[in-house]
Amino acid sequence: MENFVDQSQPDALFPLKGDAARGPSAAGTIRGDELLVWRRALLRRGGGAVDLDWLLEMAGGLSWSQMQSVFLHPERSYRLDTSLEAIETLWNHHLQTDVPLQYLVGLCPWRDLELEVGPGVLIPRQETELLVELALSLMPAAVHPRPPLVWLDLGTGSGCLAVALALAFPESSGWAVDCSDLALARAETNLERYGCRNSVRLLQSHWWQCLDVLQGQLDLIVTNPPYIPTSLLANLDPVVRQHEPLLALDGGEDGLDSIRSVVAEAKTYLAPGGLLLMEHHHDQSNAVIDLLVSVGLSQPQSHRDLEGILRFVSARQVAIPGMQFSPFP
Ligand SMILES: C[S@@+](CC[C@H](N)C(=O)[O-])C[C@H]1O[C@@H](n2cnc3c(N)ncnc32)[C@H](O)[C@@H]1O
């Protein structure tokens, strides 16, 4: 399978919002009925309405609620941040090449963030947002631990989890680790974008290889390792298969190669009472729980995603006797 990452291309074909007021990208107003004719014509070429409306929002600045207004009041005029020609160019490029719209626009909404994304780095997925919610609900603050909270985002990719944790735990000390240069550069951009670059250290490491300094130190590990069994990669949508990095997707023969590497040493790196949170494939829950038990982590637990699928696990390092926990604020 070809893992296409054309690094000779600019990150995004489209300038980010706010830079779009020149040349073919010029902003303007358009009547709703004209917009609907244009939209129908583009959808006849292929693709789905949800994707096209996403593009209108991300590239054109036309929100979902404004789009509803277009349907209800086509006689009114609507403002676009860029020209329809520029949006049409992106749409045609997407249809012809299967390049993800997020890569073309250079942005991806995720939780309450708008993250920069581009070729070579996984586009953050909606289900992964729940890892942050789990961290917020399960993260204990020991009553007498040494502050600050120390966390690790292992396999940080775009830095989505790292940015969210740094914002959620402003007094914390974070580590964002990946083996990929492109991922680390993208994570750095996103941490800077949200003003949390100074509280998070970025480090290149093959899983735990360069992290000795963190042994016994981590109050929280979050990780979304590659977990798709190799044999299933060929079945993925071409938008994913041909354009997102294999390094972020391929979990080896049974999908558990990276998960095994992460779980094998997590116990060594967690502080007493520390929490490990991990995302996995939809059918790996039992296998991952077995792995957690086999390395001696305590309180292994499965968690469901929004569709009710067991998609995450948590487990803890044994707390020191007498250690008390309270919910993290
Ligand atoms: C599924 S992606 C997750 C990215 C991001 N955390 C997210 O949730 O969108 C897995 C990440 O693990 C990284 N990765 C793969 N193998 C690795 C290894 N041996 N050591 C460190 N990171 C690795 C990939 O580069 C990729 O960024």
The ligand as an ORCA input file, in Angstrom:
! r2SCAN-3c Opt
* xyz 0 1
  C      -2.981      7.225     16.136
  S      -1.750      8.469     16.078
  C      -2.293      9.505     17.410
  C      -1.926     10.951     17.250
  C      -2.621     11.872     18.243
  N      -2.291     11.529     19.611
  C      -4.115     11.791     18.051
  O      -4.804     11.217     18.903
  O      -4.611     12.299     17.035
  C      -0.341      7.616     16.737
  C       0.898      8.465     16.874
  O       1.935      7.624     17.387
  C       3.135      7.943     16.735
  N       4.014      6.775     16.770
  C       3.972      5.660     16.009
  N       4.956      4.815     16.338
  C       5.644      5.410     17.338
  C       6.783      5.035     18.097
  N       7.410      3.866     17.879
  N       7.223      5.883     19.048
  C       6.601      7.058     19.269
  N       5.522      7.475     18.570
  C       5.046      6.659     17.619
  C       2.737      8.333     15.327
  O       3.719      9.127     14.714
  C       1.429      9.059     15.570
  O       1.622     10.433     15.715
*
